[in-house]
Amino acid sequence: MTALNADHLALSLPTLGDDLIVEAEEICRARGAQVLRAPGGVEADPRVSPITAFPASLALSVALALRAGWDADNPEWISIYYTTARRLS
């Protein structure tokens, strides 16, 4: 968290029974980052909360990509990923 600054967005994924979430968010804000709390994480067992928060996180990612003028379905780094992820013959 110490590398955060005013240009960053921290997406908080709270879980049921997480007593430290408020402290973690305050630390991120103190570094200058904007903090958004994704809904859905506290609706399930903490072990699956990332899954229940995924729809909101995905929607935010797509909205931010579109706002920035990026093609959310074809990011600029995808060709590099495919080069490393696929075996070349």
C-alpha distances in whole Angstrom, upper triangle without the diagonal:
4,5,6,9,12,13,11,11,9,12,12,15,16,19,22,22,18,18,14,13,14,12,9,10,11,8,6,10,10,8,11,10,12,12,15,16,18,21,23,20,22,26,26,25,22,22,23,21,19,23,24,21,21,24,22,19,22,24,21,20,24,24,21,23,26,25,24,28,26,28,26,29,29,26,26,25,27,30,27,26,30,31,29,29,33,36,37,41
4,5,8,12,13,12,13,12,15,16,18,20,22,25,25,21,21,17,16,16,14,11,12,12,9,8,11,10,7,10,10,14,14,17,19,21,25,26,24,26,29,30,29,25,26,27,25,23,26,27,24,25,28,25,22,25,27,23,23,26,26,23,25,28,27,26,29,28,30,28,31,31,28,28,26,29,31,29,28,32,32,30,31,35,37,39,43
4,7,10,11,9,12,11,15,16,19,21,24,27,27,23,23,19,18,19,17,14,14,14,11,9,12,11,8,10,10,13,14,17,19,21,25,27,25,27,30,30,30,26,27,28,25,23,26,27,24,24,27,25,21,23,25,22,21,24,24,21,22,26,25,23,26,25,27,26,29,28,24,24,23,26,28,26,25,29,29,28,29,32,35,36,40
4,7,8,6,8,8,12,14,17,19,22,25,25,22,22,18,17,17,15,12,12,12,10,7,9,9,6,7,6,9,11,14,16,18,22,24,23,25,28,29,29,25,26,26,24,22,25,26,22,22,24,22,19,21,23,19,18,22,22,18,20,23,22,20,24,23,26,24,27,27,23,24,23,25,28,26,25,29,30,29,29,33,36,37,41
4,5,6,9,10,14,16,19,21,24,28,28,24,24,21,19,18,17,15,13,13,11,8,9,9,5,5,5,9,11,15,18,20,23,26,25,27,30,31,32,28,29,29,27,24,27,28,24,24,26,23,21,23,23,20,19,22,21,18,20,23,21,19,23,23,26,24,28,28,24,24,24,27,29,27,27,31,32,31,32,35,38,39,43
4,6,8,10,14,16,20,22,25,28,29,26,25,22,20,19,18,16,14,14,13,10,9,10,7,4,5,7,11,14,17,19,23,26,25,27,30,32,33,29,31,30,27,25,28,28,24,25,26,23,20,22,22,19,18,21,20,16,19,21,18,17,21,21,25,24,27,27,24,24,24,27,30,29,28,32,33,32,33,37,40,41,44
4,7,10,13,16,20,22,26,29,30,27,27,24,21,21,20,18,16,16,15,12,12,13,10,8,7,8,11,14,17,19,23,26,25,28,30,32,32,30,30,30,27,24,27,27,23,23,24,21,19,20,20,17,16,18,17,14,15,18,16,14,18,18,21,20,24,24,20,20,21,24,26,25,25,29,30,29,30,33,36,37,41
4,6,10,13,16,19,22,25,26,23,24,21,18,18,18,15,13,14,13,9,10,12,10,8,5,6,9,11,14,16,20,22,21,24,27,28,29,26,27,26,23,21,23,24,20,20,21,18,16,17,18,14,14,17,16,13,14,17,16,14,18,18,20,19,22,22,19,20,20,22,25,24,24,27,28,28,28,31,35,36,40
4,6,10,13,16,19,22,24,21,22,19,16,16,16,13,11,13,13,9,10,13,11,9,6,5,6,7,11,12,16,19,18,21,23,25,26,23,24,23,20,18,20,20,16,17,18,15,12,14,15,11,11,14,14,11,13,16,15,14,18,17,20,18,21,22,19,20,20,22,26,25,24,27,29,28,28,31,35,36,40
4,6,10,12,16,19,20,17,18,15,12,13,13,10,8,11,11,7,9,12,11,10,6,6,5,6,8,10,14,16,15,18,20,22,22,19,21,20,17,15,18,18,14,15,17,14,11,14,15,12,12,16,15,13,16,18,17,17,21,20,22,19,22,23,21,22,21,23,27,26,24,27,29,28,28,31,34,36,40
4,6,10,13,16,18,15,17,15,11,13,14,11,9,12,13,10,11,15,14,14,10,9,6,5,6,7,10,13,12,14,17,18,19,17,18,17,14,12,14,14,11,11,13,10,8,11,12,9,10,14,14,12,15,18,17,18,21,20,21,18,21,22,20,22,22,23,26,26,24,27,29,28,27,30,34,36,40
4,6,10,13,14,12,13,11,8,10,11,9,7,11,12,10,11,15,15,15,12,10,7,6,4,6,9,11,9,12,15,16,17,14,16,15,12,10,14,13,10,12,14,11,10,13,14,12,13,17,17,16,19,21,21,21,24,23,24,21,24,26,24,26,25,26,29,29,26,29,32,30,29,32,36,38,42
4,7,10,12,10,13,12,8,11,13,11,10,14,15,13,15,18,18,19,15,14,11,9,6,6,8,8,6,9,11,12,13,10,12,11,8,7,10,10,7,9,12,10,9,12,14,13,14,17,18,18,20,22,22,23,26,25,25,22,24,26,24,27,25,26,30,29,26,29,31,30,28,31,35,37,41
4,7,9,7,9,9,6,9,11,10,10,13,15,14,16,18,19,20,17,16,12,10,7,7,8,8,5,6,10,11,11,9,11,11,8,9,12,11,9,12,14,12,12,16,17,16,18,21,21,21,23,26,25,27,29,28,29,25,27,29,28,30,29,30,33,32,30,32,35,33,31,35,38,41,44
4,6,5,9,10,8,11,14,13,13,16,18,17,19,22,23,23,21,20,16,14,11,10,10,9,5,5,8,8,8,5,9,9,6,8,11,10,9,13,15,14,14,17,19,18,20,23,24,24,26,28,28,30,32,31,31,28,29,31,30,33,31,31,35,34,31,33,36,34,32,35,38,41,45
4,6,9,11,10,13,15,15,16,18,20,20,22,24,25,26,24,22,19,17,13,13,12,10,7,4,7,7,7,6,9,10,8,11,13,12,12,15,17,17,17,20,22,21,23,26,26,27,29,31,32,33,35,34,34,31,32,35,33,36,35,35,38,37,34,37,39,37,35,38,41,44,48
4,6,9,9,12,14,14,15,18,19,20,22,23,25,26,24,23,20,19,15,16,15,14,11,8,11,10,9,8,11,13,11,14,16,15,15,19,21,20,20,24,25,24,26,29,29,29,32,34,34,35,38,37,37,34,35,37,36,39,37,37,41,40,37,39,42,39,37,41,43,47,50
4,6,6,9,10,10,12,14,15,16,18,20,21,23,21,20,17,16,13,14,14,14,10,9,12,12,11,8,12,13,11,13,16,15,15,18,20,19,19,22,24,23,24,27,28,27,30,32,32,33,36,34,35,32,34,36,34,36,34,35,38,37,34,37,39,37,35,39,42,45,48
4,6,7,8,10,12,13,14,16,17,19,21,22,21,20,17,17,15,16,17,17,14,12,15,16,15,12,15,17,15,17,20,19,18,21,23,22,21,25,26,25,26,30,30,29,32,34,34,34,38,37,38,34,36,38,36,38,37,38,41,40,37,40,42,40,38,42,45,48,51
4,6,5,6,9,10,11,13,14,15,17,19,18,18,15,16,14,16,17,17,14,13,17,17,17,13,16,18,15,16,20,19,18,21,23,21,20,24,25,23,25,28,28,27,30,33,32,32,35,34,36,33,35,36,34,36,34,35,39,37,35,38,40,37,37,40,43,46,49
4,5,5,6,9,10,11,12,14,16,17,15,15,11,12,10,12,13,14,12,11,15,16,16,13,15,17,13,14,18,17,15,18,20,18,17,21,22,20,21,25,25,24,26,29,28,29,32,31,32,29,32,33,31,33,32,33,36,35,33,36,38,36,35,38,41,44,48
4,5,5,6,9,10,11,12,14,16,14,14,11,12,10,13,15,16,14,14,17,19,19,16,19,20,17,17,21,20,17,20,22,19,19,23,23,21,23,26,25,24,27,30,28,29,33,32,34,31,33,35,33,35,34,35,38,37,35,38,40,38,38,41,44,47,50
4,5,5,6,9,10,10,13,15,14,14,12,14,13,16,18,19,17,17,20,21,21,18,20,22,19,19,23,22,20,22,25,22,21,25,25,23,24,28,27,26,29,31,30,30,34,33,35,32,35,36,34,35,34,35,39,37,35,39,40,38,38,41,44,47,50
4,5,5,6,9,10,11,13,12,12,10,12,11,14,16,18,15,16,20,20,20,17,19,20,17,17,20,20,17,20,22,20,18,22,23,20,21,25,25,23,26,28,27,27,31,30,32,29,32,33,30,32,30,32,35,33,31,35,37,34,34,38,40,43,47
4,5,5,6,9,10,11,9,9,7,9,9,12,15,17,15,16,19,21,21,18,20,21,17,17,20,20,17,19,21,18,16,20,21,18,19,23,22,20,23,26,24,25,28,28,30,27,30,31,29,30,29,31,34,33,31,35,37,35,34,38,41,43,47
4,5,5,6,9,10,10,10,9,11,12,15,18,20,18,19,22,24,24,21,23,24,21,21,24,23,20,22,24,21,20,23,24,21,22,26,25,23,26,28,27,27,30,30,32,30,33,34,31,33,32,34,37,36,34,38,39,38,37,41,44,46,50
4,5,5,7,9,9,11,10,13,14,17,20,22,20,21,24,25,25,22,24,25,22,21,25,24,21,23,25,23,21,24,25,22,23,26,25,23,26,29,27,27,30,30,32,30,33,34,31,32,31,33,36,34,33,36,38,36,36,39,42,44,48
4,5,5,7,6,8,7,10,12,15,18,20,19,20,23,25,25,21,23,24,21,19,23,23,19,21,23,20,18,21,22,19,19,23,22,20,22,25,23,23,27,26,28,26,29,30,27,28,27,29,32,31,30,33,35,33,33,37,40,41,45
4,5,5,5,6,7,10,12,16,19,21,20,21,25,26,27,24,26,26,23,22,25,24,21,22,24,21,19,22,22,19,20,23,22,20,23,25,23,23,27,27,29,27,31,31,28,29,29,31,34,33,32,35,37,36,36,39,42,44,48
4,5,7,10,10,14,16,19,22,25,23,24,28,29,29,26,28,29,26,25,28,28,24,26,28,24,23,26,26,23,23,27,25,23,26,28,26,26,29,29,32,30,34,34,31,32,31,34,37,35,34,38,39,37,38,41,44,46,50
4,6,9,11,14,17,20,23,26,24,25,29,30,30,27,28,29,26,24,28,28,24,25,27,24,22,25,25,22,22,25,24,21,24,27,24,24,27,27,30,28,32,32,28,29,28,31,34,32,31,35,36,34,35,39,41,43,47
4,7,9,13,16,19,22,25,24,26,29,30,31,28,29,29,26,25,28,28,24,25,26,23,21,23,24,20,20,23,22,19,22,24,22,21,25,25,28,27,30,30,27,28,27,30,33,31,31,35,36,35,35,39,42,43,47
4,6,10,13,15,19,22,21,23,26,27,28,25,27,26,23,21,24,24,20,21,22,19,17,20,20,16,17,20,19,16,18,21,19,18,22,22,25,23,27,27,24,25,25,27,30,29,28,32,33,32,32,36,39,40,44
4,7,10,13,16,19,19,21,24,26,27,24,26,25,22,20,23,22,18,19,20,17,15,18,17,14,15,18,16,14,17,19,17,17,21,21,24,22,25,26,23,25,25,27,30,29,29,32,34,33,33,36,39,41,45
4,7,10,13,16,15,17,20,22,23,20,22,22,18,17,20,19,15,17,18,14,13,16,16,13,14,17,16,14,17,20,18,19,22,22,24,22,25,26,24,26,25,27,31,30,28,32,34,33,32,36,39,41,45
4,6,9,13,13,15,17,19,21,19,21,20,16,15,17,16,12,14,14,11,10,13,13,10,12,15,14,13,16,18,17,18,21,21,23,20,23,25,23,25,25,26,30,30,28,31,33,32,32,35,38,40,44
4,6,9,9,11,13,16,17,15,18,17,13,12,15,13,10,12,13,10,9,13,13,11,13,16,16,15,18,20,19,21,24,23,25,22,24,26,25,27,27,28,31,31,29,32,34,33,32,35,38,41,44
4,7,7,10,11,14,16,14,16,14,11,10,11,10,6,8,9,6,6,10,10,9,11,14,14,14,17,19,19,20,23,22,23,19,22,24,23,26,25,26,29,29,27,29,32,31,30,33,36,39,42
4,6,8,9,11,14,13,16,13,10,10,11,8,6,9,9,6,8,12,11,11,14,16,16,17,20,21,21,23,25,25,25,22,24,26,25,29,28,28,32,32,30,32,35,34,32,35,38,41,44
4,6,5,8,11,11,13,10,7,8,9,5,5,8,8,8,10,12,13,13,16,18,18,19,22,23,24,25,27,26,26,23,24,27,26,30,29,29,32,32,30,31,35,33,31,34,37,40,43
4,6,7,9,8,10,8,4,6,8,6,5,9,10,10,11,13,15,15,17,19,20,21,23,25,25,27,29,27,28,24,25,28,27,30,29,29,32,32,29,31,34,32,30,33,36,39,43
4,6,8,7,11,10,7,10,11,8,9,12,14,13,14,17,18,18,20,23,23,24,26,28,28,30,32,31,31,28,29,32,31,34,33,32,36,36,33,35,38,36,34,37,40,43,46
4,7,9,11,9,7,11,10,7,9,12,13,13,15,17,18,19,21,23,23,25,27,28,29,31,33,32,31,28,29,32,31,35,34,33,37,37,33,35,38,37,34,37,40,43,46
4,6,8,7,6,9,9,7,10,12,14,15,16,18,19,20,22,24,25,26,28,30,31,32,34,33,32,28,29,32,32,35,33,33,36,36,33,34,37,35,33,35,38,42,45
4,5,6,6,10,10,9,12,14,16,17,18,20,22,23,24,26,28,28,30,32,33,34,36,35,34,30,31,33,33,36,34,33,37,36,33,34,37,35,33,35,38,41,44
4,5,5,8,10,10,11,13,16,17,16,19,21,21,22,25,26,27,28,31,32,33,35,33,33,29,30,32,31,34,32,32,35,34,31,33,35,33,31,34,37,40,43
4,6,8,9,10,12,13,16,17,17,19,22,22,23,25,27,27,28,31,32,33,35,33,32,28,29,31,30,33,31,30,33,32,29,30,33,30,28,31,34,37,40
4,6,5,7,9,10,13,15,14,16,19,19,20,22,24,25,26,28,30,31,32,30,29,26,26,28,28,31,29,28,31,31,27,29,32,29,27,30,32,36,39
4,5,5,6,8,11,12,12,14,16,17,18,20,22,22,24,26,27,28,30,28,28,24,25,28,27,30,28,28,31,31,27,29,32,30,28,31,34,37,40
4,6,5,6,10,10,9,11,14,15,15,17,19,20,21,23,25,25,27,25,25,21,22,24,23,26,24,24,27,27,24,26,28,26,24,27,30,33,37
4,5,5,8,10,10,11,14,15,15,17,19,20,21,23,25,26,27,25,24,20,21,23,23,26,25,24,27,27,24,25,28,26,24,27,30,33,36
4,6,7,9,10,11,13,14,16,17,19,20,22,23,25,26,28,26,25,21,22,25,25,28,27,26,30,30,27,28,31,30,27,30,33,36,39
4,6,6,6,9,10,11,12,15,16,17,19,20,21,23,25,23,23,19,21,23,22,26,25,24,28,28,25,27,30,29,27,29,33,36,39
4,6,5,6,8,10,10,12,14,15,16,18,20,21,22,21,20,16,17,20,19,23,22,21,25,25,22,23,27,25,23,26,29,32,35
4,5,5,6,9,10,11,12,14,15,17,18,20,21,20,19,15,16,19,19,23,22,22,25,26,23,25,28,27,25,27,31,33,36
4,5,5,6,9,10,11,12,14,15,16,18,20,19,19,15,17,20,20,23,23,23,26,27,24,26,30,29,27,30,33,35,39
4,5,5,6,9,10,11,12,14,15,17,19,17,17,14,16,18,17,20,20,20,24,24,21,23,27,26,24,27,30,33,36
4,5,5,6,9,10,11,12,14,15,17,15,14,11,12,15,14,18,18,17,21,22,19,21,24,24,22,25,28,30,34
4,5,5,6,9,10,11,12,14,15,14,14,11,13,16,16,19,20,19,23,24,22,24,27,27,25,28,31,33,36
4,5,5,6,9,10,10,12,14,14,14,11,14,17,15,19,19,19,23,24,22,24,27,27,26,28,32,34,37
4,6,5,6,9,10,11,12,11,11,8,11,13,12,15,15,16,19,20,18,21,24,23,22,25,29,30,34
4,5,5,6,9,10,11,9,9,6,9,11,11,14,15,15,19,20,19,20,24,24,23,25,29,30,33
4,5,5,6,9,10,10,11,9,12,14,14,17,18,19,22,23,22,24,27,27,26,29,32,34,37
4,5,5,6,9,9,11,9,13,14,13,15,16,18,21,22,21,23,26,26,26,28,32,33,36
4,5,5,6,5,7,6,10,11,9,11,13,14,18,19,18,20,23,23,23,25,29,30,33
4,5,5,5,7,7,10,11,11,13,16,16,19,21,21,22,25,26,26,28,31,32,35
4,5,8,10,10,14,15,14,16,18,19,22,23,23,25,28,29,28,31,34,35,38
4,6,9,10,13,14,12,13,15,17,20,21,21,23,25,26,27,29,32,33,36
4,7,9,12,12,11,12,15,16,19,20,21,22,25,26,26,28,31,31,34
4,6,9,8,7,8,11,12,15,17,17,19,21,22,22,24,28,28,31
4,5,5,6,8,11,11,13,16,16,17,19,21,21,22,25,26,29
4,6,6,9,11,11,14,16,15,16,19,20,19,21,25,26,29
4,6,10,11,9,12,15,14,14,17,19,17,19,22,23,26
4,7,8,7,9,12,11,12,15,16,16,17,20,21,24
4,5,6,9,10,10,12,14,15,15,17,21,21,24
4,6,7,8,10,11,13,15,15,17,20,20,23
4,6,5,6,9,10,11,12,14,17,18,21
4,5,5,6,9,10,10,12,15,16,19
4,5,5,6,9,10,10,13,13,16
4,5,5,7,9,10,13,13,16
4,5,5,6,8,11,13,16
4,5,5,6,9,10,13
4,6,6,8,8,11
4,6,8,9,13
4,7,9,13
4,6,9
4,6
4
